[in-house]
Amino acid sequence: MTSPRLLVPLSFALLSACAQQPTQPVELDAESECPTRLQVGQGLTLSLPGNPSTGYRWRVQNPASNVLQSLGPEVYSAPEDSDVVGSSGLSTWRYQARATGEGNLVLVYQQPWALEVPPVQTFDCAIRVN
């Protein structure tokens, strides 16, 4: 026979586990509307178009490290149906919301050897983590 004193805490633990709904990862791209709101633990994927064969690369200027944690380096992928050498593709970064607060995720598109030249494009997104 099960003790009622054991069932009550077990019931509350099961109810709280059911009440927590997993949050879906947020996907951002060059046309995304910012600011973006995340929950602690929620994933964020950022994909920006680029063409490294031109010498230009996306560089993370501000990683919003007070609220985001990087889950790895940039991953570049070219379209599968592109047979043209030098065609553009997507640069993708993955993050996870790690702490409550606000920050700005800023990336610039420029040639890595010409940092004194202003970037040709900037991605600046305000991030709020609750």
N, C-alpha and C positions, 0 to 999 in steps of 0.2 A: 504494500500500500504506500502511496506517495504522500509525503507530508505536505499540508497546505502552505506551510511557510516556504517551501521550496517552489511551489507552483506559481506563487504571486510574482517573485522576482523574474522567474523564467518567462512568464507571460509578458511582463513589461519589456524584457529584452527582445522577445520576438516581435512585439508590436513596434518598437522603435526601429528595428531592422527593416520592417516592411514599410515604414513611413519614409525612410530615406530613399529617394529616387535617384538613380544615377543620372548625372548631367551629361548631355551629349557634347562632344567636342565642337568648338566654334571654328569655322573656316573663314579666313579672310583672303581677299585678293586685292588687286590694284583698284578696283571699283567699290570696295567694301565701304559701308558707312561706319564711321567712327564717331563717337567713342563706343567701345565695346565693353560690356559687363560680363564678368566671369565669376564663378564660385571657386573657392579654394579647392584645389584638386582637379578642376576642369581643364581639359586640353584645349590648345589653340594651335591651329595649323595656318601658316601664312604662305601663300603661293604668289610669286610675282614673275611676270614675263621678262625674259632676258636673252641675250645672245653673246656668250663669252667670246665667240670668234671675232667680235668687233673690238675686243679689249676692255669692254665695259663689264663690270660685275656689281652685284648688289653687295653692299657692305653694311653690317649692323653698326650703326653709329651710337645708338642708345638701346640697350637690350631690356630696359625696364626691369632690371634685376632685383629691384626692391619688391616687385610683385610677381615676376615671372621667372621660371627656371627653364633654361634651354635643355632640350632632350636629345641634343646631338648637333652635328654640323649641318650646314646647308647641303641639300641634295638637289642636284640638277638633273632634269630629265628632258629629253627631246621627244617630240611627237613620234609615235610609232610609224605613222604613214609618211613621214618626211624622208625622202631619199636625197634631199639637197644638202650638200655639205655647207655648214655655216648657217643653217636655218635656226630660228629662235626656238626656245623651249621655256621651261618653268623652273625657277629656283624655289625650293620649299624649305621652310624652317618649322620645327615643332617645339612647342613650349607647353608648360603646365603652370597654372596659377598656383603659387606657393604660399602667398601671404596676403592678408587683407591690406588694402590701400589703393593708391593711384600711381600711375606711371605713364610714360610715353614710350612706345616702341617705335624707333626711328631707324629707317634704312635709307641709304643713299646709293644712287646708281652712277658710278664713275669709274674711271680707269685707275687701278690701284697704284700706279707709279706717278700719277698726277694729282695728288691729294690737294695741292694748292689751287687747282682749277675747280670752280663750283660744279656740283653734281648736275647732271642733265635731268635727273628726276629724284624726287624725295617721297618716301612713304612715311607718314607720321600719323600714328594712331594712339589716341588716349585710351588707356586701359584702366578699368576700375574693377577691383576684386573685392567681393563681399564674403 
